Amino acid sequence: MRLLQYNNKKVKLLTKTGNVYQGRAYFCDAEDYETEEDELTIKNELDKKFYGFSESEIKSIEII
């Protein structure tokens, strides 16, 4: 999955556990943040909180 294409876009993200998050996405490169996988951070529209998801946690993403 190429997460960079979702950077600074409004998205709807479905996790593998079935949770849905909708809001602005921010790409976090694995090398820059010293993690094993690239990640997306989402500012969720419902509660205005930030949530981070590694590539392996994401089932699907849709630009809205």
Biopython code that builds the backbone (N, CA, C, O; Angstrom):
import numpy as np
from Bio.PDB.StructureBuilder import StructureBuilder

atoms = [
    (1, "MET", "N", (0.855, -1.169, 0.000)),
    (1, "MET", "CA", (0.000, 0.000, 0.000)),
    (1, "MET", "C", (0.903, 1.235, 0.000)),
    (1, "MET", "O", (1.847, 1.316, 0.786)),
    (2, "ARG", "N", (0.620, 2.172, -0.860)),
    (2, "ARG", "CA", (1.426, 3.394, -0.949)),
    (2, "ARG", "C", (0.764, 4.498, -0.129)),
    (2, "ARG", "O", (-0.089, 5.224, -0.638)),
    (3, "LEU", "N", (1.149, 4.624, 1.119)),
    (3, "LEU", "CA", (0.497, 5.556, 2.029)),
    (3, "LEU", "C", (0.783, 7.019, 1.707)),
    (3, "LEU", "O", (-0.016, 7.893, 2.042)),
    (4, "LEU", "N", (1.906, 7.292, 1.064)),
    (4, "LEU", "CA", (2.270, 8.673, 0.751)),
    (4, "LEU", "C", (1.194, 9.369, -0.089)),
    (4, "LEU", "O", (1.003, 10.578, 0.034)),
    (5, "GLN", "N", (0.499, 8.624, -0.932)),
    (5, "GLN", "CA", (-0.523, 9.225, -1.799)),
    (5, "GLN", "C", (-1.706, 9.804, -1.015)),
    (5, "GLN", "O", (-2.487, 10.581, -1.564)),
    (6, "TYR", "N", (-1.843, 9.434, 0.253)),
    (6, "TYR", "CA", (-2.943, 9.931, 1.083)),
    (6, "TYR", "C", (-2.542, 11.123, 1.957)),
    (6, "TYR", "O", (-3.367, 11.661, 2.694)),
    (7, "ASN", "N", (-1.282, 11.530, 1.872)),
    (7, "ASN", "CA", (-0.795, 12.631, 2.701)),
    (7, "ASN", "C", (-1.579, 13.912, 2.445)),
    (7, "ASN", "O", (-1.743, 14.337, 1.301)),
    (8, "ASN", "N", (-2.061, 14.521, 3.527)),
    (8, "ASN", "CA", (-2.793, 15.788, 3.493)),
    (8, "ASN", "C", (-4.088, 15.709, 2.683)),
    (8, "ASN", "O", (-4.549, 16.713, 2.139)),
    (9, "LYS", "N", (-4.669, 14.517, 2.608)),
    (9, "LYS", "CA", (-5.951, 14.313, 1.935)),
    (9, "LYS", "C", (-7.003, 13.949, 2.975)),
    (9, "LYS", "O", (-6.684, 13.409, 4.034)),
    (10, "LYS", "N", (-8.258, 14.251, 2.662)),
    (10, "LYS", "CA", (-9.363, 13.823, 3.515)),
    (10, "LYS", "C", (-9.691, 12.384, 3.129)),
    (10, "LYS", "O", (-9.972, 12.095, 1.966)),
    (11, "VAL", "N", (-9.653, 11.490, 4.105)),
    (11, "VAL", "CA", (-9.808, 10.067, 3.822)),
    (11, "VAL", "C", (-10.808, 9.406, 4.769)),
    (11, "VAL", "O", (-11.155, 9.935, 5.825)),
    (12, "LYS", "N", (-11.247, 8.241, 4.346)),
    (12, "LYS", "CA", (-12.013, 7.331, 5.198)),
    (12, "LYS", "C", (-11.169, 6.071, 5.299)),
    (12, "LYS", "O", (-10.887, 5.426, 4.289)),
    (13, "LEU", "N", (-10.765, 5.719, 6.514)),
    (13, "LEU", "CA", (-9.860, 4.599, 6.746)),
    (13, "LEU", "C", (-10.581, 3.510, 7.527)),
    (13, "LEU", "O", (-11.224, 3.783, 8.541)),
    (14, "LEU", "N", (-10.470, 2.273, 7.046)),
    (14, "LEU", "CA", (-11.034, 1.107, 7.722)),
    (14, "LEU", "C", (-9.878, 0.257, 8.224)),
    (14, "LEU", "O", (-9.006, -0.139, 7.451)),
    (15, "THR", "N", (-9.876, -0.021, 9.531)),
    (15, "THR", "CA", (-8.825, -0.858, 10.103)),
    (15, "THR", "C", (-9.192, -2.330, 9.955)),
    (15, "THR", "O", (-10.346, -2.667, 9.691)),
    (16, "LYS", "N", (-8.217, -3.187, 10.124)),
    (16, "LYS", "CA", (-8.462, -4.628, 10.050)),
    (16, "LYS", "C", (-9.343, -5.116, 11.193)),
    (16, "LYS", "O", (-9.918, -6.201, 11.110)),
    (17, "THR", "N", (-9.455, -4.324, 12.261)),
    (17, "THR", "CA", (-10.330, -4.691, 13.382)),
    (17, "THR", "C", (-11.753, -4.175, 13.186)),
    (17, "THR", "O", (-12.619, -4.419, 14.026)),
    (18, "GLY", "N", (-12.004, -3.461, 12.079)),
    (18, "GLY", "CA", (-13.352, -3.018, 11.756)),
    (18, "GLY", "C", (-13.707, -1.604, 12.163)),
    (18, "GLY", "O", (-14.847, -1.181, 11.972)),
    (19, "ASN", "N", (-12.761, -0.860, 12.721)),
    (19, "ASN", "CA", (-13.024, 0.531, 13.104)),
    (19, "ASN", "C", (-12.872, 1.454, 11.896)),
    (19, "ASN", "O", (-12.022, 1.231, 11.034)),
    (20, "VAL", "N", (-13.707, 2.493, 11.847)),
    (20, "VAL", "CA", (-13.677, 3.452, 10.746)),
    (20, "VAL", "C", (-13.286, 4.822, 11.291)),
    (20, "VAL", "O", (-13.801, 5.266, 12.317)),
    (21, "TYR", "N", (-12.369, 5.483, 10.591)),
    (21, "TYR", "CA", (-11.924, 6.827, 10.946)),
    (21, "TYR", "C", (-12.018, 7.684, 9.695)),
    (21, "TYR", "O", (-11.701, 7.233, 8.595)),
    (22, "GLN", "N", (-12.454, 8.919, 9.872)),
    (22, "GLN", "CA", (-12.597, 9.823, 8.743)),
    (22, "GLN", "C", (-12.011, 11.171, 9.112)),
    (22, "GLN", "O", (-12.320, 11.729, 10.165)),
    (23, "GLY", "N", (-11.159, 11.692, 8.232)),
    (23, "GLY", "CA", (-10.553, 12.992, 8.490)),
    (23, "GLY", "C", (-9.314, 13.202, 7.644)),
    (23, "GLY", "O", (-9.084, 12.486, 6.669)),
    (24, "ARG", "N", (-8.513, 14.194, 8.027)),
    (24, "ARG", "CA", (-7.289, 14.545, 7.310)),
    (24, "ARG", "C", (-6.185, 13.564, 7.669)),
    (24, "ARG", "O", (-5.967, 13.270, 8.845)),
    (25, "ALA", "N", (-5.482, 13.053, 6.650)),
    (25, "ALA", "CA", (-4.413, 12.073, 6.851)),
    (25, "ALA", "C", (-3.046, 12.733, 6.682)),
    (25, "ALA", "O", (-2.863, 13.619, 5.847)),
    (26, "TYR", "N", (-2.102, 12.283, 7.487)),
    (26, "TYR", "CA", (-0.724, 12.769, 7.430)),
    (26, "TYR", "C", (0.213, 11.569, 7.384)),
    (26, "TYR", "O", (0.149, 10.686, 8.240)),
    (27, "PHE", "N", (1.078, 11.544, 6.383)),
    (27, "PHE", "CA", (2.012, 10.440, 6.174)),
    (27, "PHE", "C", (3.200, 10.554, 7.119)),
    (27, "PHE", "O", (3.737, 11.643, 7.321)),
    (28, "CYS", "N", (3.606, 9.439, 7.690)),
    (28, "CYS", "CA", (4.779, 9.360, 8.565)),
    (28, "CYS", "C", (5.708, 8.283, 8.014)),
    (28, "CYS", "O", (5.405, 7.092, 8.098)),
    (29, "ASP", "N", (6.827, 8.699, 7.456)),
    (29, "ASP", "CA", (7.780, 7.777, 6.854)),
    (29, "ASP", "C", (8.499, 6.968, 7.932)),
    (29, "ASP", "O", (8.919, 7.517, 8.950)),
    (30, "ALA", "N", (8.637, 5.681, 7.706)),
    (30, "ALA", "CA", (9.260, 4.786, 8.688)),
    (30, "ALA", "C", (10.688, 5.217, 9.029)),
    (30, "ALA", "O", (11.094, 5.145, 10.189)),
    (31, "GLU", "N", (11.439, 5.659, 8.043)),
    (31, "GLU", "CA", (12.825, 6.066, 8.292)),
    (31, "GLU", "C", (12.903, 7.332, 9.139)),
    (31, "GLU", "O", (13.757, 7.443, 10.018)),
    (32, "ASP", "N", (12.021, 8.275, 8.879)),
    (32, "ASP", "CA", (12.032, 9.539, 9.627)),
    (32, "ASP", "C", (11.613, 9.355, 11.078)),
    (32, "ASP", "O", (12.113, 10.043, 11.968)),
    (33, "TYR", "N", (10.693, 8.424, 11.313)),
    (33, "TYR", "CA", (10.156, 8.234, 12.665)),
    (33, "TYR", "C", (10.703, 6.988, 13.361)),
    (33, "TYR", "O", (10.247, 6.611, 14.440)),
    (34, "GLU", "N", (11.689, 6.359, 12.722)),
    (34, "GLU", "CA", (12.369, 5.184, 13.276)),
    (34, "GLU", "C", (11.390, 4.084, 13.688)),
    (34, "GLU", "O", (11.474, 3.531, 14.785)),
    (35, "THR", "N", (10.459, 3.784, 12.779)),
    (35, "THR", "CA", (9.511, 2.687, 12.979)),
    (35, "THR", "C", (9.743, 1.642, 11.899)),
    (35, "THR", "O", (10.441, 1.897, 10.918)),
    (36, "GLU", "N", (9.162, 0.479, 12.081)),
    (36, "GLU", "CA", (9.350, -0.602, 11.117)),
    (36, "GLU", "C", (8.531, -0.412, 9.846)),
    (36, "GLU", "O", (8.915, -0.897, 8.781)),
    (37, "GLU", "N", (7.401, 0.294, 9.952)),
    (37, "GLU", "CA", (6.506, 0.479, 8.814)),
    (37, "GLU", "C", (6.135, 1.949, 8.661)),
    (37, "GLU", "O", (6.174, 2.721, 9.619)),
    (38, "ASP", "N", (5.772, 2.319, 7.423)),
    (38, "ASP", "CA", (5.193, 3.635, 7.208)),
    (38, "ASP", "C", (3.859, 3.695, 7.945)),
    (38, "ASP", "O", (3.213, 2.672, 8.169)),
    (39, "GLU", "N", (3.459, 4.904, 8.318)),
    (39, "GLU", "CA", (2.214, 5.076, 9.066)),
    (39, "GLU", "C", (1.426, 6.263, 8.535)),
    (39, "GLU", "O", (1.978, 7.161, 7.899)),
    (40, "LEU", "N", (0.134, 6.251, 8.807)),
    (40, "LEU", "CA", (-0.721, 7.408, 8.586)),
    (40, "LEU", "C", (-1.263, 7.854, 9.930)),
    (40, "LEU", "O", (-1.681, 7.037, 10.751)),
    (41, "THR", "N", (-1.251, 9.151, 10.141)),
    (41, "THR", "CA", (-1.916, 9.730, 11.301)),
    (41, "THR", "C", (-3.162, 10.422, 10.781)),
    (41, "THR", "O", (-3.101, 11.177, 9.811)),
    (42, "ILE", "N", (-4.288, 10.166, 11.421)),
    (42, "ILE", "CA", (-5.569, 10.737, 11.001)),
    (42, "ILE", "C", (-6.090, 11.649, 12.110)),
    (42, "ILE", "O", (-6.113, 11.264, 13.279)),
    (43, "LYS", "N", (-6.505, 12.856, 11.738)),
    (43, "LYS", "CA", (-7.237, 13.703, 12.686)),
    (43, "LYS", "C", (-8.709, 13.386, 12.472)),
    (43, "LYS", "O", (-9.317, 13.845, 11.505)),
    (44, "ASN", "N", (-9.273, 12.604, 13.371)),
    (44, "ASN", "CA", (-10.639, 12.111, 13.241)),
    (44, "ASN", "C", (-11.638, 13.265, 13.369)),
    (44, "ASN", "O", (-11.557, 14.062, 14.303)),
    (45, "GLU", "N", (-12.579, 13.348, 12.424)),
    (45, "GLU", "CA", (-13.559, 14.432, 12.427)),
    (45, "GLU", "C", (-14.530, 14.354, 13.601)),
    (45, "GLU", "O", (-14.984, 15.387, 14.093)),
    (46, "LEU", "N", (-14.851, 13.153, 14.052)),
    (46, "LEU", "CA", (-15.860, 13.001, 15.099)),
    (46, "LEU", "C", (-15.410, 13.537, 16.452)),
    (46, "LEU", "O", (-16.151, 14.271, 17.106)),
    (47, "ASP", "N", (-14.209, 13.178, 16.874)),
    (47, "ASP", "CA", (-13.750, 13.583, 18.205)),
    (47, "ASP", "C", (-12.540, 14.521, 18.187)),
    (47, "ASP", "O", (-12.037, 14.913, 19.239)),
    (48, "LYS", "N", (-12.079, 14.875, 16.987)),
    (48, "LYS", "CA", (-10.949, 15.808, 16.814)),
    (48, "LYS", "C", (-9.642, 15.293, 17.412)),
    (48, "LYS", "O", (-8.729, 16.081, 17.662)),
    (49, "LYS", "N", (-9.539, 13.995, 17.643)),
    (49, "LYS", "CA", (-8.308, 13.397, 18.166)),
    (49, "LYS", "C", (-7.478, 12.844, 17.014)),
    (49, "LYS", "O", (-7.991, 12.576, 15.927)),
    (50, "PHE", "N", (-6.176, 12.679, 17.279)),
    (50, "PHE", "CA", (-5.265, 12.102, 16.300)),
    (50, "PHE", "C", (-5.078, 10.620, 16.592)),
    (50, "PHE", "O", (-4.923, 10.215, 17.744)),
    (51, "TYR", "N", (-5.094, 9.808, 15.517)),
    (51, "TYR", "CA", (-4.895, 8.366, 15.628)),
    (51, "TYR", "C", (-3.848, 7.949, 14.601)),
    (51, "TYR", "O", (-3.887, 8.392, 13.453)),
    (52, "GLY", "N", (-2.912, 7.098, 15.016)),
    (52, "GLY", "CA", (-1.872, 6.616, 14.124)),
    (52, "GLY", "C", (-2.087, 5.160, 13.761)),
    (52, "GLY", "O", (-2.472, 4.346, 14.601)),
    (53, "PHE", "N", (-1.831, 4.840, 12.483)),
    (53, "PHE", "CA", (-2.027, 3.480, 11.988)),
    (53, "PHE", "C", (-0.838, 3.051, 11.147)),
    (53, "PHE", "O", (-0.456, 3.736, 10.199)),
    (54, "SER", "N", (-0.257, 1.915, 11.499)),
    (54, "SER", "CA", (0.803, 1.357, 10.667)),
    (54, "SER", "C", (0.158, 0.708, 9.450)),
    (54, "SER", "O", (-1.032, 0.392, 9.447)),
    (55, "GLU", "N", (0.958, 0.522, 8.436)),
    (55, "GLU", "CA", (0.462, -0.040, 7.179)),
    (55, "GLU", "C", (-0.229, -1.391, 7.389)),
    (55, "GLU", "O", (-1.226, -1.684, 6.728)),
    (56, "SER", "N", (0.287, -2.203, 8.291)),
    (56, "SER", "CA", (-0.274, -3.541, 8.517)),
    (56, "SER", "C", (-1.617, -3.516, 9.251)),
    (56, "SER", "O", (-2.324, -4.524, 9.266)),
    (57, "GLU", "N", (-1.979, -2.387, 9.856)),
    (57, "GLU", "CA", (-3.257, -2.269, 10.569)),
    (57, "GLU", "C", (-4.405, -1.820, 9.669)),
    (57, "GLU", "O", (-5.569, -1.886, 10.065)),
    (58, "ILE", "N", (-4.080, -1.366, 8.460)),
    (58, "ILE", "CA", (-5.071, -0.756, 7.573)),
    (58, "ILE", "C", (-5.638, -1.790, 6.604)),
    (58, "ILE", "O", (-4.894, -2.471, 5.897)),
    (59, "LYS", "N", (-6.960, -1.894, 6.583)),
    (59, "LYS", "CA", (-7.632, -2.782, 5.627)),
    (59, "LYS", "C", (-7.885, -2.046, 4.316)),
    (59, "LYS", "O", (-7.612, -2.579, 3.241)),
    (60, "SER", "N", (-8.412, -0.810, 4.402)),
    (60, "SER", "CA", (-8.667, -0.035, 3.186)),
    (60, "SER", "C", (-8.664, 1.455, 3.502)),
    (60, "SER", "O", (-8.904, 1.875, 4.634)),
    (61, "ILE", "N", (-8.384, 2.241, 2.461)),
    (61, "ILE", "CA", (-8.408, 3.697, 2.563)),
    (61, "ILE", "C", (-9.084, 4.232, 1.307)),
    (61, "ILE", "O", (-8.871, 3.732, 0.203)),
    (62, "GLU", "N", (-9.897, 5.255, 1.503)),
    (62, "GLU", "CA", (-10.594, 5.881, 0.387)),
    (62, "GLU", "C", (-10.451, 7.395, 0.535)),
    (62, "GLU", "O", (-10.692, 7.941, 1.612)),
    (63, "ILE", "N", (-10.060, 8.073, -0.548)),
    (63, "ILE", "CA", (-10.012, 9.535, -0.543)),
    (63, "ILE", "C", (-11.433, 10.039, -0.732)),
    (63, "ILE", "O", (-12.146, 9.602, -1.636)),
    (64, "ILE", "N", (-11.841, 10.974, 0.138)),
    (64, "ILE", "CA", (-13.215, 11.498, 0.044)),
    (64, "ILE", "C", (-13.217, 13.001, -0.180)),
    (64, "ILE", "O", (-14.283, 13.609, -0.284)),
]
sb = StructureBuilder()
sb.init_structure("model")
sb.init_model(0)
sb.init_chain("A")
sb.init_seg("    ")
for serial, (resi, resn, name, xyz) in enumerate(atoms, 1):
    if name == "N":
        sb.init_residue(resn, " ", resi, " ")
    sb.init_atom(name, np.array(xyz, "f"), 0.0, 1.0, " ", f" {name:<3s}", serial, name[0])
structure = sb.get_structure()
